[in-house]
Amino acid sequence: MLILYKESSQLRIITLAQKVEDITRLKQIAESLVPQGLPYKLIEQSDLPTDRKYRNIWEIDDQLLTDGYGARLYDQD
């Protein structure tokens, strides 16, 4: 599974190092990695285009980011 979210109008994709099948655990992980208040979407790797040539211009409609909201706070140095 991958975690998609948008930050500053740019699509961000988080790839997990290990496979997580428990959806509750996966959402907990997503909430800890996605910045606070930003909506995210969980997708399968196979849902992404296979041609990565133009990956810097991939987009996602905000209305599709429906699986939860991030809870990670930014470091305040």
C-alpha positions, 0 to 999 in steps of 0.5 A: 500500500502507498499513502498519497497526500498533497502538500503545497499543491504537490502530490506526495507519495509515501512507500512503506518499507514493510507490507501492512495488511491490517487497515486499522494499523495502516491508517495509524501509520498514515496518520503518524506520517502525514502532516497534521490536518492534511487528508490522505488516500491509501492505494495499491502500487498497481493503481499508479501509472507504470511509466514514471517518466512524468511522475513529477506532474502526477495529480490527484483530485482533492476529493479523492483524499478520503481515507483520513487526516494526518496527525504529524506535527512539524518539528519546531526548532 
